[in-house]
Protein backbone atom coordinates (compact mmCIF):
# COMPACT_ATOMS: atom_id res chain seq x y z
CA UNK A 1 0.00 0.00 0.00
CA UNK A 2 2.81 2.42 0.86
CA UNK A 3 4.57 1.64 -2.42
CA UNK A 4 1.31 2.45 -4.23
CA UNK A 5 1.19 5.89 -2.60
CA UNK A 6 -1.15 5.33 0.32
CA UNK A 7 -0.26 7.53 3.28
CA UNK A 8 -3.05 6.62 5.72
CA UNK A 9 -2.87 3.19 7.33
CA UNK A 10 -5.58 1.90 9.69
CA UNK A 11 -4.76 -0.73 12.30
CA UNK A 12 -6.47 -2.31 15.31
CA UNK A 13 -5.82 -4.91 17.97
CA UNK A 14 -8.81 -6.81 16.58
CA UNK A 15 -7.32 -6.76 13.06
CA UNK A 16 -4.07 -8.29 14.35
CA UNK A 17 -2.14 -6.22 11.80
CA UNK A 18 0.19 -4.13 13.98
CA UNK A 19 3.38 -6.10 13.40
CA UNK A 20 2.98 -6.32 9.63
CA UNK A 21 2.07 -2.63 9.31
CA UNK A 22 5.00 -1.61 11.50
CA UNK A 23 7.40 -3.73 9.45
CA UNK A 24 6.07 -2.37 6.16
CA UNK A 25 6.38 1.19 7.41
CA UNK A 26 9.95 0.74 8.62
CA UNK A 27 11.03 -0.91 5.37
CA UNK A 28 9.37 1.83 3.29
CA UNK A 29 12.00 4.44 4.11
CA UNK A 30 9.26 7.05 4.54
CA UNK A 31 9.44 9.66 7.29
CA UNK A 32 7.02 9.02 10.17
CA UNK A 33 5.46 12.46 9.76
CA UNK A 34 4.58 11.62 6.14
CA UNK A 35 2.39 8.62 7.02
CA UNK A 36 -0.83 8.84 9.04
CA UNK A 37 -1.10 5.64 11.12
CA UNK A 38 -4.13 5.02 13.29
CA UNK A 39 -5.27 2.23 15.56
CA UNK A 40 -8.33 1.41 17.59
CA UNK A 41 -8.60 0.33 21.17
CA UNK A 42 -11.98 -1.18 21.84
CA UNK A 43 -13.54 -3.35 24.43
CA UNK A 44 -16.41 -5.77 24.59
CA UNK A 45 -17.54 -6.17 28.17
CA UNK A 46 -17.90 -9.81 29.09
CA UNK A 47 -21.49 -10.86 29.50
CA UNK A 48 -22.68 -13.03 32.33
CA UNK A 49 -22.63 -15.91 29.87
CA UNK A 50 -18.92 -16.38 29.02
CA UNK A 51 -19.76 -18.52 25.98
CA UNK A 52 -21.64 -15.60 24.41
CA UNK A 53 -18.68 -13.25 25.04
CA UNK A 54 -16.32 -15.59 23.21
CA UNK A 55 -18.53 -15.41 20.14
CA UNK A 56 -18.28 -11.61 19.86
CA UNK A 57 -15.88 -10.99 16.98
CA UNK A 58 -13.74 -8.47 18.89
CA UNK A 59 -13.70 -10.19 22.22
CA UNK A 60 -10.44 -11.38 23.70
CA UNK A 61 -8.53 -10.68 26.90
CA UNK A 62 -7.18 -7.36 25.51
CA UNK A 63 -10.65 -6.01 24.77
CA UNK A 64 -12.07 -5.79 28.26
CA UNK A 65 -13.04 -2.50 29.86
CA UNK A 66 -10.32 -1.13 32.10
CA UNK A 67 -7.36 -2.26 29.99
CA UNK A 68 -7.30 0.78 27.68
CA UNK A 69 -3.88 2.15 28.74
CA UNK A 70 -2.27 -1.28 28.55
CA UNK A 71 -3.87 -1.82 25.14
CA UNK A 72 -2.48 1.50 23.85
CA UNK A 73 1.00 0.55 25.07
CA UNK A 74 0.66 -2.84 23.40
CA UNK A 75 -0.43 -1.23 20.11
CA UNK A 76 2.63 1.03 20.11
CA UNK A 77 4.93 -1.85 21.00
CA UNK A 78 3.51 -4.11 18.28
CA UNK A 79 3.71 -1.31 15.71
CA UNK A 80 7.22 -0.37 16.82
CA UNK A 81 6.18 3.28 16.91
CA UNK A 82 6.37 6.05 19.50
CA UNK A 83 2.95 7.43 18.61
CA UNK A 84 -0.13 6.90 16.48
CA UNK A 85 -2.20 9.59 14.83
Secondary structure, 3 states (H helix, E strand, C coil): CCCCCCCEEECCCCCCCHHHHHHHHHHHCCCHHHCEEECCCCCCCCCCCHHHHHCCCCCCCCCCCCCHHHHHHHHHHHHCCCCCC
